[in-house]
Structures are given as C-alpha cells and as structure tokens.
Amino acid sequence: MARGKPWTKKQEDLLRSLVNDKKSIDEISEKLEKTPEAIRVKTKRLGLEVVVDRESTNYCTTTSNEILPEELISMEESLKMLVGALKLACTPGLSKVEVQRLQVVANLTKNYTKELPMFLHLRDVEKRLFEIEEKIVEYTKKTKSNSSSN
C-alpha cells in the first residue's frame, strides 16, 4: 500500500486542535493539505473523534442514534416496497447511486420478509411462555396456601 509523507509533530498538534474545535474533515484536510482519507486514518490512530456534518454527506451511517420503530412493517407493506423498488429499477436513465440504493432496498426487503415470520413466531412463543410462567406462580401460591391451611 502506498504511503504518503509522514506526519510532523506540528501537524499532529494542529490536527488535535482542529478536532477539538469541532472542524469537519474537509476543513481539516484543507488546512493540513492532506486528503480526507489521510485525516480519517490519522484521527482513528490517535483515538480522536471528528464531528461529521450529516447535512454535507450523502451517505447513511450505522452508528446513528435513530430510534427503532414501535410497530413492525407488515408483510404487505414490505412487499409493496419491494415492488416499488422493482418498478423504479425499470426506469431508464437511473444513476449508479440510484440503482445501488434500489438494490439495497430490494435486499433489505427480501431479508425482512424472510425473517419476519420467524420473529413473529418467537414473539408468540415468548408471550405464551410468560403466560405459562404466570400460571405456574399462581399454582405454586395456591398449593402453598392449601398446604399451610392443612
């Protein structure tokens, strides 16, 4: 792998200062005259955390603090999404990014529809298990009260 120029102590100190000032990777790379990837690698090695401006990025991250939905998407809604992605994929002139996004939607939808029945089954089993547990507790209480009254 090709390596660039080594970082000087002065550059590392400036990097730390810019990261502490909450500067973006683009601003830091411009200031230090290094590529954004070099900045990412160096900050990672130094254990620094760069604030990413979500407005300026055109990608998703898995580390976001999004809240999971309370309700699951129904099988029908999921299949509608898959059909929608399929129809959109047939549109001529789509950009590479649009095609990739549709592929992701299609793959996620297929996985979701495959896993949903198992999840629903496990949820039902868990519910029944809790009901049985409650009945056991009630039965135990009854038998203890009956044996203590004898």
C-alpha positions in Angstrom: 0.0 0.0 0.0 1.4 3.4 -0.9 2.2 5.7 1.9 2.3 9.5 2.0 4.6 11.8 3.7 4.9 11.2 7.5 3.1 13.5 9.8 5.1 16.0 11.7 4.6 16.7 15.4 3.3 20.2 14.5 0.7 18.7 12.1 -0.5 16.2 14.7 -0.9 19.0 17.3 -2.7 21.1 14.7 -4.9 18.1 13.9 -5.8 17.7 17.6 -6.6 21.4 17.9 -8.8 21.4 14.8 -10.7 18.2 16.0 -11.2 19.9 19.5 -12.6 22.9 17.7 -15.2 20.6 16.0 -13.9 21.3 12.5 -15.1 19.0 9.7 -12.8 16.5 7.9 -12.9 18.7 4.8 -11.9 21.8 6.7 -9.1 19.9 8.4 -7.8 18.3 5.2 -7.7 21.7 3.5 -5.9 23.3 6.4 -3.3 20.5 6.7 -3.1 19.9 3.0 -3.8 16.2 3.4 -6.5 14.0 1.9 -9.8 13.5 3.8 -8.9 9.8 3.9 -5.5 10.6 5.5 -7.3 12.7 8.1 -9.7 9.8 8.9 -6.9 7.3 9.3 -4.8 9.6 11.4 -7.7 10.6 13.7 -8.6 6.9 14.2 -5.0 6.1 15.0 -4.8 8.9 17.5 -8.1 8.0 19.0 -9.7 11.3 18.0 -13.4 11.7 17.1 -14.2 14.0 14.2 -17.7 15.5 14.1 -19.4 14.6 10.8 -21.8 17.1 9.4 -24.7 14.9 8.3 -26.1 17.7 6.0 -23.0 17.7 3.8 -22.8 13.9 3.5 -24.8 11.8 1.0 -24.4 8.5 2.8 -26.0 6.7 5.8 -24.2 5.5 8.8 -25.0 2.5 11.0 -23.8 4.4 14.1 -26.6 6.9 14.2 -28.8 7.1 17.3 -32.0 6.5 15.4 -34.9 5.2 17.4 -36.3 1.8 16.3 -40.0 1.9 15.3 -42.5 0.7 17.8 -44.5 -1.1 15.1 -43.1 -3.6 12.7 -43.7 -3.1 9.0 -46.3 -5.6 7.8 -45.5 -8.2 5.3 -47.8 -6.4 2.8 -46.0 -3.1 3.3 -42.7 -4.8 2.9 -43.7 -6.4 -0.3 -45.1 -3.1 -1.6 -41.7 -1.6 -1.0 -40.1 -4.4 -3.0 -42.5 -4.0 -5.9 -41.9 -0.2 -5.8 -38.1 -0.7 -6.0 -38.6 -3.2 -8.8 -40.8 -0.7 -10.8 -38.3 2.1 -10.2 -35.4 -0.1 -11.3 -37.1 -0.5 -14.7 -36.9 3.3 -15.2 -34.4 4.1 -17.9 -31.6 6.6 -17.2 -31.1 5.8 -13.5 -27.8 6.9 -12.0 -25.4 4.3 -10.5 -26.2 5.6 -7.0 -30.0 5.3 -7.6 -29.5 1.7 -8.8 -27.4 0.9 -5.8 -30.0 2.4 -3.5 -32.7 0.3 -5.1 -30.6 -2.8 -4.8 -30.2 -2.1 -1.1 -33.9 -1.6 -0.6 -34.6 -4.8 -2.5 -32.1 -6.8 -0.5 -33.3 -5.4 2.8 -36.9 -6.0 1.9 -36.2 -9.6 0.9 -34.3 -10.2 4.2 -37.1 -8.6 6.2 -39.8 -10.7 4.6 -37.7 -13.8 5.2 -37.1 -13.1 8.9 -40.4 -11.5 9.8 -42.4 -14.8 10.2 -39.7 -16.3 12.5 -39.6 -13.2 14.6 -43.4 -13.2 14.9 -43.3 -16.9 15.8 -40.7 -16.3 18.5 -42.7 -13.3 19.9 -45.7 -15.6 20.1 -43.7 -18.3 21.8 -42.3 -15.8 24.3 -45.8 -14.5 25.1 -47.1 -18.0 25.8 -44.1 -18.7 27.9 -44.8 -15.7 30.1 -48.4 -16.8 30.4 -47.3 -20.3 31.5 -44.9 -18.8 33.9 -47.7 -16.7 35.5 -49.9 -19.8 35.8 -47.1 -21.7 37.5 -46.6 -18.9 40.0 -50.4 -18.8 40.7 -50.5 -22.6 41.1 -47.5 -22.5 43.4 -49.2 -19.9 45.6 -52.4 -21.9 45.7 -50.6 -25.1 46.7 -48.6 -23.3 49.4 -51.8 -21.7 50.8 -53.6 -25.1 50.7 -50.7 -26.9 52.4 -50.4 -24.2 55.1 -54.1 -24.3 55.9 -54.0 -28.1 56.4 
